[in-house]
């Protein structure tokens, strides 16, 4: 019967005990190849050391992280997690409240800026970076280029956002290369749609700031918050609202880019000649590729025609064949189209795996649903990027999700090991950041704000004033980060996970072995390496048996009359035996094991 000290600690953590634990060392596994492991960090929050956290506080009150806060110590610590790519979120210049007019940067109108810090997805200048992130505003691009170089020096690649569907209402590039024509500069504003226009217009109408948002402002504090943002004719909002009076819950601070699709008239496409917006966006991507960015997370990629991606991605890869494109996408029926025709390398798998795992954590789905997802994605499993947190989703440790980070440990094991494709974590996830509190424009919703200046408390304990040594973490948080380190290193480097095949054991065990449908079992295997992975969503410790089904045993060349040693890799506990192709073990609450069959 299986007894692991660390597994008992997991049970202790789930029950919120304060029992002292021994912290295992971080494994020293490092490689430049293998599975992609992405670490998303909100650049303005990651290095912020201020802890006041005044709701709707200013930059001066609440502070802001800088490019150079992401120092060598931080990158070394990420390397310990086997991170291969860092997604620096919010790098491109977007609309903000902070006044940078003394540096020649136009002041943004507060009526169309969400929060004091602004939305990272309301881009103000595609050819510039956010001045908030620089120590020296005039040298902001050089500081970002230095961060790219610093990241590369640690063997980690750089991803940034590409936001192709919409821009800030006051978009105007003051940093564009010489000879570049700005978006909308030569548009015919007298028509609603024209294939050569960069925007959609509502002739004869003027934009109206949402009344509810006007009420949130203070004219004494923000002279530009007067409800009088001038835009005539009004442009269409980023989320396709053809109205000059969008609601406060719409993407009212952004405007939709026109890729040659007449949205109002049957979504008719006008792609010959190539629309002007396509050319302008290609130039932007090539600009950043030439700055040695290694990939793009493409915001709301499915709101842009797949034909554009088919046309543009090969041209960017001509600059750097190794560059990767990741699509934020929410329609599983479109997955194959955006891979096969659109030529994306990887896609968010939010609607299938993430949603299912989240419901499993909360006891609302069956583990048999996981294999159904795997079968649906046959042939493109390796193109799926898995995650349990990102800037759009609620934190695992928040009361809106699991309430305790250990309750999602088994879900994280599945995310990291079920496919060859990438897995991603969000900064602070590895130490149980709960995203608590109402930060300002971002309410108390279990998410870490993307609109406000803020300090991230549990992450700041790991940051420890810039030492990035975790000295201020609790023992439980240190154990959690050690769990993530072990898991991500295993996922990044083990051949069976990096390049192996997948086979489900759950249905067989439910049908033949009286398995509960809150336990998942599957194998990942190559010709030489074989892993048995067991993950439970049970709320209490349970003794179970897991059997290798006859068809999988045949693939493994397992002899039913022979016993096999099982070496547990995740917790490095006692070895077990596979007897008659079956193993008996004790599964802790929300526990998971990764066994190597030897």
Residue pairs with C-beta under 8 A, 6 or more apart in sequence:
1 543
1 584
1 585
1 586
2 568
2 573
2 574
2 576
2 584
2 585
2 586
2 593
3 573
3 574
3 586
4 568
4 571
4 573
4 574
5 22
5 573
6 24
6 479
6 571
6 572
6 573
7 571
7 573
7 588
7 591
8 588
9 19
9 21
9 479
10 406
10 409
10 588
10 589
10 590
10 591
11 541
11 588
11 589
11 591
12 19
12 21
13 404
13 406
13 476
13 479
13 480
14 404
14 406
14 407
14 589
14 590
16 404
18 476
20 475
21 475
21 476
21 479
23 475
23 478
23 479
23 482
24 479
24 482
24 486
24 572
26 80
26 482
26 485
27 485
27 486
27 489
29 82
29 489
29 490
29 492
29 493
30 79
30 82
31 82
31 492
31 493
32 155
34 82
34 84
34 492
34 493
34 498
35 84
35 420
35 421
35 422
35 423
35 491
35 492
35 493
35 497
35 498
36 84
36 85
36 324
36 346
36 421
36 422
36 423
37 81
37 82
37 83
37 84
37 85
37 422
37 423
37 424
37 488
37 491
37 492
38 83
38 84
38 85
38 86
38 87
38 159
38 385
38 422
38 423
38 424
38 425
39 78
39 81
39 83
39 85
39 86
39 87
39 424
39 425
39 427
40 86
40 87
40 89
40 390
40 391
40 424
40 425
40 426
40 427
41 70
41 86
41 87
41 88
41 89
41 426
41 427
42 89
42 90
42 120
42 391
42 427
42 448
42 450
43 65
43 67
43 70
43 88
43 89
43 90
43 91
43 130
43 133
44 64
44 65
44 90
44 117
44 130
44 132
44 133
44 453
45 65
45 427
45 448
45 449
45 454
45 455
45 456
45 459
46 65
46 69
46 70
46 74
46 427
46 456
46 459
46 463
47 65
47 66
47 68
47 69
47 70
47 74
47 463
47 466
48 62
48 63
48 64
48 65
48 69
48 453
48 454
48 455
48 456
48 460
49 63
49 69
49 455
49 460
49 463
49 465
49 466
50 61
50 62
50 63
50 455
51 455
51 457
51 460
52 61
52 62
52 63
52 455
53 62
53 437
53 439
53 454
53 455
53 457
54 61
54 62
55 437
55 438
55 439
55 440
56 115
56 116
56 439
56 440
56 441
56 452
57 116
57 440
57 452
57 453
57 454
58 98
58 116
58 453
59 98
59 116
59 117
59 132
59 453
61 453
62 452
62 453
62 454
62 455
63 453
63 455
64 117
64 132
64 133
64 453
65 133
66 133
66 134
66 135
66 143
67 133
67 134
67 135
67 140
67 143
67 144
67 146
67 147
68 135
68 143
68 146
68 147
69 466
70 88
70 147
70 150
70 151
71 150
71 466
71 468
72 150
72 154
73 466
73 467
73 468
73 469
74 463
74 468
75 86
75 150
75 151
75 154
75 156
76 154
76 468
77 468
77 469
77 470
78 86
78 154
78 156
79 154
79 155
79 156
80 485
81 425
81 430
81 484
81 485
81 488
81 489
82 485
82 488
82 489
82 491
82 492
82 493
83 156
83 488
84 156
84 157
84 492
85 156
85 157
85 158
85 159
85 294
85 295
85 324
85 422
86 151
86 156
86 157
86 158
86 159
87 159
87 160
87 161
87 297
87 424
88 147
88 158
88 159
88 160
89 120
89 161
89 391
89 450
90 120
90 130
90 133
90 161
90 450
91 129
91 130
91 133
91 144
91 160
91 161
92 120
92 123
92 125
92 126
92 128
92 129
92 130
92 160
92 161
92 163
93 123
93 124
93 125
93 128
93 129
93 130
93 131
93 175
94 118
94 119
94 120
94 121
94 122
94 123
94 124
94 130
94 168
95 108
95 112
95 113
95 118
95 119
95 122
95 124
95 168
95 169
95 170
95 253
96 108
96 113
96 116
96 117
96 118
96 130
96 131
96 132
97 108
97 110
97 113
97 115
97 116
97 117
97 118
97 222
98 116
98 117
98 131
98 132
99 107
100 107
100 131
100 137
101 107
103 131
103 137
103 138
104 174
105 131
105 137
105 174
106 170
106 172
106 174
107 224
108 118
108 124
108 168
108 170
108 224
109 169
109 170
109 224
109 229
110 217
110 222
110 224
110 225
111 209
111 213
111 214
111 217
111 224
111 225
111 226
111 227
111 228
111 229
112 122
112 168
112 169
112 170
112 209
112 229
112 252
112 253
113 119
113 122
113 253
114 122
114 253
114 441
114 451
115 440
115 441
115 442
115 449
115 451
115 452
116 440
116 441
116 451
116 452
116 453
117 132
117 449
117 451
117 452
117 453
118 451
119 253
119 254
119 450
119 451
120 130
120 161
120 450
121 161
121 163
121 166
121 254
121 299
122 166
122 167
122 168
122 169
122 253
122 254
123 163
123 167
123 168
123 171
124 167
124 168
124 170
124 171
124 172
125 171
125 172
125 173
125 174
125 175
125 176
126 167
126 173
126 176
126 284
126 287
127 173
127 175
127 176
127 177
127 180
127 284
127 287
128 140
128 141
128 173
128 174
128 175
129 140
129 141
129 144
130 140
131 137
131 140
133 140
133 143
133 144
134 140
134 143
134 144
135 143
136 143
141 175
145 291
147 158
148 158
148 291
148 292
148 293
149 292
151 157
151 158
152 158
152 292
157 294
157 295
158 292
158 293
158 294
158 295
159 293
159 294
159 295
159 296
159 297
159 324
159 326
160 288
160 293
160 296
160 297
161 296
161 297
161 298
161 299
162 284
162 285
162 288
162 296
162 297
162 298
162 299
163 299
163 300
164 257
164 281
164 298
164 299
164 300
164 301
164 304
164 308
165 238
165 256
165 257
165 299
165 300
165 303
165 304
166 237
166 238
166 239
166 251
166 254
166 255
166 256
166 257
166 300
167 183
167 238
167 254
167 255
167 257
168 253
168 254
168 255
169 207
169 229
169 231
169 235
169 253
169 254
169 255
171 182
171 183
171 184
171 255
172 182
173 180
173 182
173 183
176 182
177 287
180 283
181 280
183 198
183 199
183 257
183 277
183 280
184 197
184 198
184 199
187 194
187 197
187 198
187 199
187 201
188 194
188 196
188 197
189 201
189 203
189 233
190 201
190 203
190 233
191 197
191 201
191 203
192 200
192 201
192 202
192 203
192 242
192 264
193 200
193 258
193 262
193 263
193 264
193 265
194 258
195 258
195 260
195 262
195 270
195 275
196 275
196 276
197 258
197 276
198 257
198 258
198 276
198 277
198 280
199 235
199 236
199 255
199 256
199 257
199 258
200 235
200 236
200 242
200 255
200 256
200 258
200 263
201 233
201 234
201 235
201 236
202 233
202 234
202 235
202 236
202 242
202 243
202 244
203 233
204 233
205 232
205 233
205 234
205 244
206 230
206 231
206 232
206 233
206 234
206 244
207 229
207 230
207 231
207 232
207 234
207 235
207 244
208 234
208 244
208 245
209 227
209 228
209 229
209 252
210 245
210 246
210 247
210 248
210 250
210 252
211 227
211 248
212 247
212 248
213 248
213 252
214 225
214 227
217 225
217 226
217 227
218 225
219 225
219 226
234 244
235 255
235 256
236 242
236 255
236 256
237 243
237 246
237 250
237 251
237 252
237 254
237 255
237 256
238 251
238 254
238 255
238 256
239 250
239 251
239 254
239 256
240 256
240 263
240 303
241 250
241 251
242 263
242 264
246 252
257 277
257 281
257 304
258 275
258 277
259 275
259 277
259 278
259 304
259 305
259 308
260 269
260 270
260 271
260 275
260 277
260 278
260 305
261 267
261 268
261 269
261 270
261 305
262 268
262 269
262 270
269 305
269 307
271 305
271 307
274 311
278 308
278 311
278 312
281 308
281 312
282 311
282 312
282 315
282 316
285 296
285 312
285 316
286 315
286 316
286 319
288 296
289 316
289 319
289 320
289 323
290 319
293 323
294 320
294 322
294 323
294 324
295 323
295 324
295 325
295 326
295 345
296 323
296 324
296 325
296 326
297 326
297 328
298 304
298 309
298 325
298 326
298 327
298 328
298 344
299 328
300 328
301 309
301 327
301 328
301 329
301 338
301 342
301 344
302 327
302 329
302 330
302 331
302 334
302 338
306 334
306 337
306 338
306 341
306 342
307 341
309 325
309 327
309 338
309 341
309 342
309 343
309 344
310 341
310 342
310 343
313 325
313 342
313 343
313 344
314 343
316 323
316 325
317 323
324 345
324 346
325 343
325 344
325 345
325 346
326 344
326 345
326 346
326 347
326 348
326 385
326 422
327 338
327 342
327 344
327 346
327 347
327 348
328 348
329 335
329 338
329 347
329 348
330 348
330 350
330 351
331 351
332 351
332 352
332 376
335 347
335 377
335 380
335 383
336 380
338 344
338 347
339 347
339 380
339 383
344 383
345 383
346 383
346 384
346 385
346 421
346 422
347 383
347 384
347 385
348 385
348 387
349 377
349 384
349 385
349 386
350 387
350 393
352 373
352 376
352 377
353 370
353 373
353 384
353 386
353 414
353 415
353 418
354 386
354 387
354 388
354 393
354 415
356 365
356 369
356 370
356 373
357 388
357 408
357 411
357 414
357 415
358 388
358 401
358 411
359 365
360 366
360 367
360 369
360 411
360 518
360 537
361 401
361 402
361 407
361 408
361 411
361 537
361 590
362 401
362 402
363 518
363 537
363 539
366 517
366 518
367 506
367 517
367 518
367 519
367 520
367 537
368 506
368 507
368 510
368 517
370 414
370 418
370 504
370 506
370 520
370 522
371 504
371 506
371 507
371 522
374 381
374 418
374 502
374 504
377 384
381 419
381 420
381 421
381 502
382 419
382 420
382 421
383 421
384 419
384 421
385 421
385 422
385 423
385 424
386 415
386 416
386 418
386 419
386 421
386 422
386 423
386 424
387 393
387 415
387 423
387 424
387 425
387 426
388 396
388 408
388 411
388 412
388 415
388 425
388 429
389 395
389 396
389 425
389 426
389 429
390 424
390 426
391 426
391 447
391 448
391 450
392 447
393 447
394 400
394 401
394 435
394 445
394 446
394 447
395 401
395 428
395 429
395 433
395 434
395 435
395 446
395 447
395 448
396 402
396 405
396 407
396 408
396 429
396 432
397 403
397 404
397 405
397 432
397 433
397 434
397 435
398 434
398 435
398 436
398 446
398 447
399 434
399 446
400 445
400 446
401 408
401 446
402 408
404 432
405 429
405 432
405 480
406 480
406 590
407 590
408 590
409 483
409 590
409 591
409 592
410 520
410 535
410 536
410 537
410 590
410 591
410 592
411 535
411 537
412 484
412 487
413 487
413 533
413 535
413 570
413 592
413 594
414 520
414 533
414 535
414 592
415 423
416 423
416 487
416 488
416 490
416 491
416 497
417 487
417 490
417 491
417 497
417 524
417 531
417 533
417 594
418 502
418 522
418 524
418 533
419 502
420 497
420 498
420 499
420 500
423 488
423 491
425 484
425 488
426 448
427 433
427 456
427 459
428 448
428 456
428 458
428 459
428 462
429 484
430 462
430 480
430 481
430 484
430 485
431 458
431 459
431 461
431 462
431 470
431 473
431 477
431 480
431 481
432 458
432 476
432 477
432 480
433 448
433 456
433 457
433 458
433 459
434 446
434 458
435 445
435 446
435 447
435 448
436 444
436 446
437 444
438 444
439 449
439 451
439 452
439 454
440 449
440 451
440 452
440 454
441 449
441 451
441 452
442 449
442 450
442 451
442 452
448 454
448 456
458 477
460 472
461 470
461 472
461 473
461 474
461 477
462 468
462 470
462 472
462 473
462 477
462 481
464 470
464 471
464 472
470 477
470 478
470 481
473 481
483 570
486 570
487 570
490 497
490 569
490 570
490 594
491 497
492 498
494 529
494 531
494 569
495 526
495 528
495 529
496 524
496 525
496 526
496 529
496 530
496 531
497 524
497 531
499 526
500 524
500 525
500 526
500 529
500 531
501 524
501 525
501 526
502 522
502 523
502 524
503 522
503 523
503 525
503 551
503 552
503 555
504 521
504 522
505 521
505 522
505 523
505 532
505 546
505 547
505 548
505 549
505 552
506 515
506 517
506 519
506 520
506 521
506 522
508 547
508 549
509 515
509 519
509 521
509 546
509 547
509 549
510 516
510 517
512 547
512 549
513 545
513 546
513 547
513 582
515 521
515 544
515 546
516 538
516 542
516 544
518 536
518 537
518 538
519 534
519 535
519 536
519 537
519 538
519 544
519 587
520 533
520 534
520 535
520 536
520 537
521 532
521 533
521 534
521 535
521 546
522 533
523 530
523 531
523 532
523 533
523 548
523 552
523 556
524 530
524 531
524 533
525 531
525 555
525 556
529 596
530 556
530 596
530 597
531 569
531 594
531 595
531 596
531 597
532 546
532 548
532 566
532 578
532 583
532 593
532 594
532 595
532 597
533 592
533 593
533 594
533 595
534 544
534 546
534 585
534 587
534 592
534 593
534 595
535 591
535 592
535 593
536 542
536 587
536 588
536 589
536 590
536 591
536 592
537 590
538 587
538 589
538 590
539 589
539 590
540 589
541 586
541 587
541 588
541 589
542 586
542 587
543 584
543 585
543 586
543 587
544 584
544 585
544 586
544 587
545 582
545 583
545 584
545 585
546 582
546 583
546 585
547 581
547 582
548 556
548 558
548 578
548 581
548 582
553 560
553 581
556 597
558 564
558 578
558 581
558 597
560 580
560 581
561 580
563 577
563 578
563 579
564 577
564 578
564 597
564 598
565 575
565 576
565 577
565 578
565 597
565 598
566 575
566 576
566 577
566 578
566 583
566 595
566 596
566 597
566 598
567 575
567 595
567 596
567 598
568 574
568 575
568 576
568 593
568 594
568 595
569 594
569 595
569 596
570 592
570 593
570 594
571 593
576 583
576 585
576 595
577 583
578 597
583 595
585 593
587 593
